[in-house]
Amino acid sequence: MRNVNSTERVGQRVSSLFGVTLREAPGESEIESHSLLLRAGYVRQLATGIFSYLPLAWRSLRKIEQILREELDRIGGQELSLPVVHPAELWQQTRRWYDIDDTMARFVDRRDRDMLLAMTHEEAVAYHSATEIHSYRQLPALVYQVQTKFRDELRARGGLIRVREFLMKDSYSLDRDSAGLERQYQAHYEAYERIGARVGLPLTAVQSDVGMMGGKIAHEFMYVTPIGEDSLALCDSCGYAANRDVADFALNPERTEPEPMERVHTPGASTIAALSDLYEITAADTAKIVFYVGTFVNEQGEQYEKVVAAIVRGDLEVNVIQVQNLTGALELRPAQEEEIAMTGMVPGFASPVGIDQEAAIFVVDRWVADSPNLIMGANKVDYHLKNVCYGRDYDAAFVGPLAAVFEGASCAECGKGLRMVRGVEVGNIFQLGTRYSEALGAHFTDENGSERPIWMGSYGIGLGRLLACVAEEYCDDDGLELPMSVAPYHVTLIALAREENTHEVAERMFATLTEAGIEVLYDDRQDVSPGVKFKDADLRGLPLRVVIGDRSLANGGAELQRRAGGDSRLVPLDDLVHEIQTELDTLLKPLCI
């Protein structure tokens, strides 16, 4: 049971360990994993969303890193290291310099050049591919790194779940065509499943939004947990799984013959609920507008704002991400009443009917477009329009899947009810296509001598977030219960010595275990009580605990016990190394893929 890196120490004394345990959870901890990693002396916060990894956490991260390295090497990866600081020109050529908000940390160096702290490395990989790859014979290729990233998150939360500075494995596939990209995409998909299994974390792959990365296809690998920020739609019948941002669902709108539109008096009915009560109809018979102000970029790279009017059925909610994707907005914020009024529409009684199409960007949900005779506002206080039909009474710049999925919605694949759960995104994979290679001149020459752009894929895993999810999955009321593949050490050796001979035996056993390659954290402290040692051992969550004390030696050996449960048993000292190795092999076996 040697450590992942043979040059590292396999034994450490608690008396000299950098990182103390805490009896109480610090005030800034929000979730269990955050609290336990702080209390167990794994991490410390330096600033909002910026954490220091103390020796225990760093050993765990090194082990996770090695698993990632092995799985990327397994599918043909070549490891490299790319800079954290990038010149703005690369990102300007792909337009992400203009498209990404203040999450990107920009600065000007002493030479008055615009620079940035990399959030990801697609531009850098495309730039180097342009100089290093010339022929189809050099493809396919796969490069990866484990590198620090920085994103100036507006709302860092959950300890290591959402941070500003983080350690990420990012890999990039390079292919000659879409078929090659799909093969490497599938190889990463399977590698991520193996990674989840090796760290003992159940991961669910879901369809996802491509976001700032671009491309057409993306999946996220989610740890399903109530603490998650993402909402996921899962079908237990057919296996359909998607992030709420892109989840599809089925409706069967009633397709009646269009009737003449008429204006009706609806005093006080400024909400869908009031309108439904007034006419004794369902919310599905109405349509509503949700107003935003979108930020857009023109061809000159200049930003401007415009009102966006998103129209959905009254019984559905707007999916903001879909509004952003359909309109191409950099970001959206709720519109103020005066901004709505400037379009000619009336808040509470708004309608696109009779409004100049240039006054706002109208976005219509597909279910509204397929549902004739809906009731909408009349742009006059206390009045509505009956029998409004899209295409006859008004048009829109965009029509698409705008409504957000909901609990029990019909699965678009099989028609069964969808289940909504929360999840934390541990990893993601993207089919980027040729967006970056075309922007940065990454081309190759094919068999016929023609120049063609390289097809790229991008694949990321956050190491700190993965550790946090493992900590969330493996813990109890007393502390962490880390799996073998992630635990910083495998054995806690506790000396309970009043007699000098007992202390000498514990010292010799520490040396024997480390010489055998067993990773040991030795609690050699003589100025703390047995209760404190046991509590600290439970907090740190190492797989096995060995106790050598006056009583255990009098009974013929040492006490051996699993952290995750099971009775303590007495093992003769001569058999202890063998028994520990057997236990560790047993614990590791389910994590070997």
Secondary structure, DSSP 4 states (H G I P E B T S, - for coil): ---SSTTS-SEEEGGG-SS---SS--TT--SHHHHHHHHTTSEEEEETTEEEE-HHHHHHHHHHHHHHHHHHHHTT-EE----SEEEHHHHHHTTHHHHS-TTSEEEE-TTS-EEEE-S--HHHHHHHHHHH--BGGG-SEEEEEEEEEE---SS-BTTTTB-SEEEEEEEEEEESSHHHHHHHHHHHHHHHHHHHHHTT---EEEE---GGG-SSEEEEEEEE-TT-SEEEEE-TTT--EEETTT--EE-----PPP---EEEE-TT--SHHHHHHHHT--GGGBEEEEEEEEEEE-TTS-EEEEEEEEEEETTS-B-HHHHHHHHT-SEEEEPPHHHHHTTT--TTS--STT--TTSSEEEEEHHHHT--SEEEE-SSTTEEEEEE-BTTTB--SEEE--BPP-TTPEETTT-PBPEEEEEEEEEEEEEEETHHHHHHT-EEE-TTS-EEEPEEEEEEEEHHHHHHHHHHHSEETTEE---TTT-S-SEEEEEE-SSHHHHHHHHHHHHHHHHTT--EEEE--SSS-HHHHHHHHHHHT-SEEEEEEHHHHHTTSEEEEETTS---EEE-GGGHHHHHHHHHHHHHGGG--
